[in-house]
Amino acid sequence: MSSPAPSDAPARPTLGSFWHDLPREGKLLLSVVVFEFIGTGLVLPFHVVYLHEVRGFELSDVGLLLGLPPLVGLFVVGPGGSAIDRLGARRILMGALVLQVLANVLLAFSSAEWMAAGALLLAGVAFGVSWPGFQTLIATVVPTGLRQRYFGVNFTLLNLGIGIGGIVGGALVDVDHLVTFQTIYLGDEVSYLPALFLMLVPLRHVAGRPVHEDGVPPPQVSYREVMRRPAVASLMLLSFVSSYVGYSQLNAGMPAYARAVGEVSTQGLGLAFAANTLVIVVLQLVVLQRIEGRRRTRVIAVMSVVWAFSWVLLGATGLVSGTWGATMLVAACASVFAFGETLLQPTVPALVNELAPDHLRGRYNALSSGSFQLAAVIAPPVAGLLVGHGLGSVYIGSLVVGCLLCGALAIARVEPQLTPEVNGVRTPQPVPEVATLAAPVVASPQTQPVVLD
């Protein structure tokens, strides 16, 4: 009797094997994520309160001050990506971490607006290079097959840290006591020190730039040339649209709509953001297991439908304005949105870094970061204009249509330009014949070694 033919479908790796398979450098990077983002959570909800109510700056000036970091970040992300490719991600990240430390110390003692502006400018420069820097460093030390799970686990730990920090910060700060706010900003400053130590000591051998054959680097490639490469422009458009209908609205448009149309209290908004964090922490690891080996573009399409439904829930708050039902609908919106986040966060960074060649990885990540930040600059004024002029239904309708457009872009435009491997489909590995077991190993032409300082 002949034995059954082996299945062509590869076994889906378990999350339990993730930590075992992860290289030492990846484990070290994950080990500091929660602590670093506890610091972020300490201060994130309280910037306006600190600058306006505690420092006494005019609210209009506070708005301009808090617009500085994303704007500066957008300006520096391009040069930052080029610097990452030339100098290595680790060196750029060390500079960014030092800037974050200095920014928080200066902000803690900003008794004048010019001091706060200086601090936020430093934070903006660091913000502009941190995202592409960390994405590039992760892609340098984490093998292709583990990256999607790594990005998902990293996102879980990030949100866990922010949630813990928000709870601690809310219990600690008091608008009548300046020292409580200085404490949380100095706490945020301390939170960057473990990551800086990692870069200086345990990861000092990782440069994050490729070795070039015969010591001759490839010719310089401009961002225009990068955008002309297959799938890059389409993927950046997808990043922009997903950011515009997603995070940019969650952080700006959703609170504005909930307050102006749903008449939800600030405590209700706090409940919504807490629910958002909780759903991510609970579901991300489960979702990672379910999406492993599936086409990433299809996962993004599902995310788009989920986000469209979340904005429908937000729109429904206008039907029960000022009631407990409106608060529950906003919390439901944030929770459903969080489920969409667990689908998006592991997939887009993995797509970008598997599409990028090693010597252009900084530029690819910078373009992705720039797409995200551009949407963050555009979305708040558009949301304010529509909601502020009583066009809430137009606002919600535009987000639902935008989400569906995002899904269509993923399936119809991005997917045909990707190879199955880049799109996350794992092909089964053939079992070698006995006679070929001693065949020499040939390095993949797409793989370049990484500089170890």
Summary of the structure (lengths in Angstrom):
residues: 453
radius of gyration: 22.8
end to end distance: 57.8
largest distance: 85.3
contacts: 1552
relative contact order: 0.14
helix: 76%
strand: 2%
